[in-house]
Amino acid sequence: MDNIVETADCLIVIGTALATSYAARIVGNFLVEEKPVIEINLEPCVQVGHTYHVVGKSEEVLPKMFASYHQKLAIPAQQSVNVNTQKTTMKPPT
């Protein structure tokens, strides 16, 4: 699991309450390393660290995010839409 944190620039968490210890541990490791976490969820649950909340249904949000990403890379996409995000910056508990 340490390789995931070492090799990734950020983590995208989609539609989970982090109820399993494995998922919570992965997110926790990213927060400890102060790497961004992008959470796509109807009810965000990650409330610490460099966390960007995208509130909405994943089936609606993800196509918009990828279309916007492809537009920035100049890769043809079917549509491009701005995605509204909320940023929360707090330190993880020690």
Secondary structure as UniProt FT lines:
FT   HELIX           2..7
FT   STRAND          11..14
FT   HELIX           21..32
FT   TURN            33..34
FT   STRAND          37..41
FT   STRAND          49..55
FT   HELIX           58..72
FT   TURN            73..74
FT   STRAND          86..90
//
